[in-house]
Amino acid sequence: MKVTRRTLLGTIAAGFAANSGFEALAEGDWPSRLVRLISPYGAGGANDISLRILAEQFGRSFNQQFIVENKPGAGTRIANELVARAAPDGYTFLYAAAPFATAEALFGKLKYERKDLQPVAMAAMAPLFLIVNAKANFKSLQELIEHGKSQADGLTFASPGAGSQPHLAAELWLRDAGLKGLNVQYRGDAMAYTELLAGRVDATLTAISTALPHIRSGDFRVLGVASAERSAIYPDAPTLREQGFPNVVASGWFGFMAPSATPEPIVGRMQEEIIRALADPEVKQKLLAQGLEARPGTAADFGKFVNDETRKWGELIRATGLKGE
């Protein structure tokens, strides 16, 4: 076929037009239909509730419906895989959680690869508080350490499961404190708190929202928080860093991710909206009520954070021989 100069120029012009149309779609027309926000947990928890708070803000800002879909199971891997395989068109986002960074170290080869998902923005942190029975003989962190040293098997820690963030934080603290310890797993905080109140376990590391009624009633005592700085949620709790454990920094966290080939203009607009929403005082207060601190961050910030978490906890998991269930 003979290619004339006019044909060639026409083809180039068509290409530019197609690209311009895509840019217009990506930057101006998105979102033009419903957007799915995938939660890796069931309804009613901090991940789900905080995502619904943000989805409401997004809906108002974009004048489009943002719906939350709960895809719990397999330590968040079901939701992660679903979004990793979703069309990269800006209509499916993952509200990733802390197990995203530990999945490969705990479970080995996954059905998706981390490179299949790209960070969009950091959203929130759930500080972990070290809590004991207020009637126990140990009234401070140092007394808890002395109690652990006096026990043949060390301390017993309640956690929501092997490899969970509370479990990993406890293992990190036990290691740095030079203590033996036993992880006792329970299904949910309520059962763990029942056992702690009964004196059948020594301590737990937990998000504080569900524990606050027990703290206010005088049944639980807070010995510290495993965050880099004191938490606005419960500022009376000294950090574990303040008490001689500078490496013990651990929190639950949530942030947005998208399929890796999602157009950059869409990722950029979503990042801006997440950061804007998290700056809203009403949103901040609603998150605090769920035991969460608004922690907005760019895609680059979030990506570095996830990489740091993956390296940190991966080293601990390998050193302790932990396996996921």
Secondary structure, 3 states (H helix, E strand, C coil): CCCCHHHHHHHHHHHHHHHHHHHHHHHHHCCCCCEEEEECCCCCCHHHHHHHHHHHHHHHHHCCCEEEEECCCHHHHHHHHHHHCCCCCCCEEEEEECHHHHHHHHHCCCCCCHHHEEEEEEEEEEECEEEEECCCCCCCHHHHHHHHHHCCCCEEEEECCCCCHHHHHHHHHHHHHCCCEEEEECCCHHHHHHHHHCCCCCEEEECCCCCHHHHHCCCEEEEEECCCCCCCCCCCCCECCCCCCCCCCCEEEEEEEEECCCCHHHHHHHHHHHHHHHCCHHHHHHHHHCCCEEEEECHHHHHHHHHHHHHHHHHHHHHHCCCCC
